[in-house]
Amino acid sequence: MNEPVLSLAALTVLELSPPEMVEVAARAGYSHVGLRLVPATPEEQHFPLVADAGLRRATQARLRDSGIGVLDVEILRLKPETRVAGFEAILTVGAELGASELLVAGNDPDEARQTDNFAALCELAAPYGLHPHLEFMPWTDARDLSQALRIVEAAGQPNGGVLVDAFHFNRSRSRLADLAGVDPARLRYMQLCDVAGPVPQDMDEILRQARNERRFPGDGDCDLPGLLRAMPAGIALSLEIPTRQLLEQGVGALARARLALDKTRALLARL
């Protein structure tokens, strides 16, 4: 069986600039990277690929020289005040970098408006060859698989997808049985990590774990084999595994990226 696309997600090595990230991915043995064009939080370190043409040129050169591809770009948030046309510059850069997938978060409590904006984003993204994927996260307004799928299906766009992240799948208490009826065309890629311990009662703690303390595949309690078997065969895997404790212990980005990849390959070998 051919190995699926294995992509290094930005959150795994967030301290790296995009060219450095591409270099680490190539040295570790990945085929792709995911690039963060818009910061997820105001506090995080950010490298402004959209605004900095020189940084884009350096990133494109490193991609070309290394043979690494770009799987996805992130993260667009659908908020009450969102005007989808304002995302066009981001889509342009995503397409220039060669991405095919676009990560989207739903941060609008008005589900009908969120659905309309997701549909409009899909229409705007289509000429760029991008497939917006709504990622469900329990603290957002696309809380779980069922809600995200409802929004994507109601939007009715052929390039719209749902992004399954193993962490959020576990913490939102989504069910493997609910994946059985999902159109495989809605599931073009997924984010892989492991999770340890029961679901916290405190949403702030869930959020802290999500951004700082995930586990490498096989080092936690998730039924990752079951999850992978429920997804389309050969689905592209984005390895999103932030491990702040290792970072603070001085474990470098290359070592962490290699650990993520080695643990993932070991998991795939057991399937």
VMD Tcl script that draws the C-alpha trace (Angstrom):
set ca {
  {0.00 0.00 0.00}
  {1.33 3.43 -0.92}
  {2.00 5.82 1.95}
  {-0.53 8.65 2.18}
  {0.43 12.30 2.02}
  {2.10 13.12 5.35}
  {2.15 16.83 6.07}
  {3.85 18.77 8.85}
  {1.28 21.14 10.38}
  {2.28 24.63 11.43}
  {1.18 24.19 15.05}
  {3.66 21.32 15.53}
  {6.64 23.63 14.92}
  {5.10 27.07 15.33}
  {8.41 28.67 16.30}
  {9.78 28.16 12.78}
  {9.51 30.60 9.90}
  {7.90 29.11 6.77}
  {11.24 28.51 4.97}
  {12.64 26.88 8.11}
  {9.52 24.76 8.38}
  {9.90 23.53 4.81}
  {13.54 22.66 5.50}
  {12.63 20.70 8.66}
  {9.86 18.85 6.82}
  {12.28 17.85 4.06}
  {14.96 16.68 6.49}
  {12.46 14.71 8.57}
  {10.92 12.94 5.57}
  {7.53 14.59 5.07}
  {6.02 15.10 1.63}
  {4.08 18.29 2.47}
  {3.64 21.13 4.93}
  {0.70 23.21 6.10}
  {1.34 26.94 6.25}
  {-0.35 29.40 8.60}
  {-1.20 32.54 6.63}
  {-3.38 34.05 9.37}
  {-2.51 33.70 13.08}
  {-4.88 31.65 15.20}
  {-4.46 33.96 18.20}
  {-3.18 37.53 18.66}
  {-0.46 36.26 21.01}
  {1.24 33.66 18.85}
  {4.43 34.27 16.92}
  {3.45 34.97 13.32}
  {5.33 35.18 10.04}
  {3.33 37.41 7.64}
  {3.45 35.46 4.41}
  {0.54 37.37 2.90}
  {2.05 40.81 3.53}
  {5.75 39.99 3.08}
  {6.60 39.34 -0.59}
  {10.24 38.58 0.29}
  {9.21 35.90 2.77}
  {6.91 34.39 0.14}
  {9.74 34.27 -2.40}
  {12.06 32.63 0.13}
  {9.36 30.08 1.02}
  {8.62 29.30 -2.61}
  {12.32 28.84 -3.33}
  {12.69 26.42 -0.43}
  {9.60 24.50 -1.57}
  {10.96 24.26 -5.09}
  {14.45 23.22 -4.04}
  {13.25 20.62 -1.52}
  {10.37 19.13 -3.51}
  {8.03 19.65 -0.54}
  {4.42 20.46 -1.41}
  {1.87 22.57 0.46}
  {-1.19 20.62 1.57}
  {-3.22 23.29 3.34}
  {-3.20 26.91 4.45}
  {-4.86 28.30 7.55}
  {-6.76 29.72 9.37}
  {-9.80 31.67 8.19}
  {-12.46 32.43 10.78}
  {-16.11 32.93 9.90}
  {-17.32 35.58 12.38}
  {-20.52 37.62 12.60}
  {-18.74 40.56 10.97}
  {-17.01 38.50 8.26}
  {-17.05 39.80 4.71}
  {-15.90 36.85 2.64}
  {-14.59 39.01 -0.21}
  {-11.94 40.26 2.22}
  {-10.30 36.81 2.14}
  {-9.31 37.02 -1.52}
  {-5.71 38.09 -0.90}
  {-5.24 35.06 1.37}
  {-6.70 32.72 -1.24}
  {-4.39 34.20 -3.85}
  {-1.32 33.49 -1.73}
  {-2.57 29.99 -0.88}
  {-2.92 29.20 -4.56}
  {0.49 30.68 -5.36}
  {2.03 28.38 -2.76}
  {0.32 25.37 -4.35}
  {-2.10 24.51 -1.54}
  {-5.23 22.52 -2.31}
  {-6.94 22.67 1.10}
  {-8.07 25.61 3.24}
  {-8.72 25.36 6.98}
  {-11.76 27.27 8.24}
  {-13.09 27.84 11.78}
  {-16.71 28.66 12.55}
  {-16.93 31.51 15.06}
  {-20.46 32.72 14.39}
  {-23.34 31.66 16.69}
  {-25.82 32.39 13.90}
  {-25.63 29.05 12.10}
  {-27.58 30.25 9.06}
  {-25.17 33.15 8.55}
  {-22.18 30.88 9.14}
  {-23.58 28.51 6.50}
  {-24.10 31.34 4.02}
  {-20.57 32.62 4.57}
  {-19.10 29.14 4.21}
  {-20.96 28.74 0.91}
  {-19.69 32.13 -0.28}
  {-16.12 31.22 0.74}
  {-16.34 27.97 -1.21}
  {-17.52 29.87 -4.28}
  {-14.70 32.41 -3.90}
  {-12.10 29.66 -3.37}
  {-13.13 27.44 -6.28}
  {-11.26 29.32 -9.04}
  {-8.11 29.09 -6.92}
  {-8.36 25.29 -6.71}
  {-8.88 25.46 -2.95}
  {-11.23 23.27 -0.89}
  {-12.40 24.98 2.31}
  {-12.71 22.54 5.22}
  {-14.75 23.54 8.28}
  {-12.88 22.29 11.33}
  {-15.10 21.48 14.28}
  {-13.71 22.41 17.70}
  {-15.74 22.15 20.90}
  {-15.22 25.82 21.93}
  {-16.33 27.21 18.54}
  {-19.70 27.54 16.84}
  {-19.00 24.39 14.85}
  {-18.73 22.29 17.99}
  {-18.69 18.71 16.75}
  {-18.82 16.53 13.65}
  {-22.60 16.61 13.41}
  {-22.84 20.41 13.45}
  {-19.94 20.92 11.05}
  {-21.37 18.40 8.62}
  {-24.79 20.04 8.85}
  {-23.28 23.42 7.93}
  {-21.19 22.06 5.07}
  {-24.06 20.06 3.57}
  {-26.45 23.01 3.87}
  {-23.89 25.21 2.11}
  {-24.15 22.78 -0.80}
  {-20.80 23.52 -2.44}
  {-18.86 20.72 -4.16}
  {-15.49 21.95 -2.86}
  {-16.64 22.23 0.77}
  {-15.34 19.75 3.32}
  {-15.27 18.89 7.01}
  {-11.91 18.70 8.76}
  {-11.64 15.90 11.30}
  {-8.91 16.53 13.88}
  {-8.35 13.55 16.17}
  {-8.05 15.83 19.21}
  {-11.31 17.65 18.55}
  {-13.05 14.44 17.53}
  {-12.23 13.04 20.97}
  {-12.88 16.18 23.03}
  {-16.18 16.97 21.26}
  {-17.36 13.42 21.95}
  {-18.05 12.85 18.27}
  {-18.69 9.23 17.33}
  {-17.11 6.89 14.82}
  {-20.60 5.76 13.81}
  {-21.35 9.31 12.63}
  {-18.51 9.13 10.12}
  {-20.06 6.18 8.31}
  {-22.60 8.29 6.46}
  {-20.26 11.14 5.48}
  {-19.66 11.55 1.75}
  {-15.95 10.74 1.23}
  {-15.72 13.80 -1.03}
  {-16.21 15.92 2.11}
  {-13.14 14.37 3.76}
  {-10.06 15.23 1.69}
  {-7.61 15.45 4.60}
  {-7.53 15.12 8.38}
  {-5.36 16.19 11.30}
  {-3.71 13.46 13.35}
  {-2.47 13.37 16.93}
  {-3.25 11.42 20.08}
  {-4.95 12.53 23.29}
  {-4.47 11.37 26.87}
  {-6.95 11.21 29.71}
  {-10.67 11.86 30.03}
  {-12.40 14.86 28.50}
  {-11.90 17.81 30.91}
  {-15.00 19.50 32.26}
  {-13.38 22.92 31.83}
  {-13.38 24.27 28.25}
  {-10.33 26.42 28.99}
  {-8.39 23.27 29.84}
  {-9.51 21.63 26.59}
  {-8.30 24.69 24.71}
  {-4.97 24.68 26.56}
  {-4.38 21.03 25.72}
  {-5.34 21.59 22.09}
  {-2.79 24.36 21.61}
  {0.00 23.09 23.84}
  {-0.11 19.47 24.94}
  {-1.10 16.79 22.49}
  {0.42 13.33 22.25}
  {2.18 11.59 19.40}
  {0.14 8.82 17.74}
  {0.13 5.74 19.93}
  {1.07 7.63 23.09}
  {-2.48 8.44 24.19}
  {-5.93 6.96 24.63}
  {-7.63 7.68 21.29}
  {-8.89 4.88 19.10}
  {-6.76 6.12 16.22}
  {-6.93 2.82 14.31}
  {-10.73 3.00 14.46}
  {-10.73 6.63 13.38}
  {-8.39 6.01 10.45}
  {-10.42 3.00 9.30}
  {-13.55 5.16 9.33}
  {-11.96 7.78 7.08}
  {-11.51 7.43 3.30}
  {-8.66 5.08 2.40}
  {-5.39 6.89 1.83}
  {-6.64 10.22 3.21}
  {-3.94 12.89 3.49}
  {-2.69 13.28 7.06}
  {-1.65 16.58 8.59}
  {0.36 15.88 11.74}
  {-0.71 18.61 14.17}
  {0.96 17.77 17.46}
  {2.00 20.74 19.60}
  {4.13 19.58 22.53}
  {5.07 22.66 24.54}
  {6.63 20.58 27.30}
  {9.17 19.12 24.87}
  {9.82 22.56 23.41}
  {10.52 23.96 26.88}
  {12.81 21.01 27.58}
  {14.90 22.03 24.59}
  {13.77 19.35 22.15}
  {14.21 21.01 18.77}
  {11.71 21.30 15.95}
  {13.45 18.71 13.77}
  {13.46 16.12 16.55}
  {9.78 16.76 17.33}
  {8.84 16.59 13.65}
  {10.68 13.29 13.30}
  {8.99 11.87 16.39}
  {5.58 12.78 14.98}
  {6.38 11.17 11.64}
  {7.94 8.01 13.11}
  {5.01 7.46 15.47}
  {2.54 8.01 12.63}
  {4.28 5.52 10.36}
  {4.31 2.98 13.17}
  {0.57 3.47 13.61}
  {-0.09 3.09 9.88}
  {2.00 -0.08 9.81}
  {-0.29 -1.63 12.43}
  {-3.49 -0.98 10.49}
}
mol new
graphics top color blue
foreach p $ca { graphics top sphere $p radius 0.5 }
foreach p [lrange $ca 0 end-1] q [lrange $ca 1 end] { graphics top cylinder $p $q radius 0.2 }
display resetview
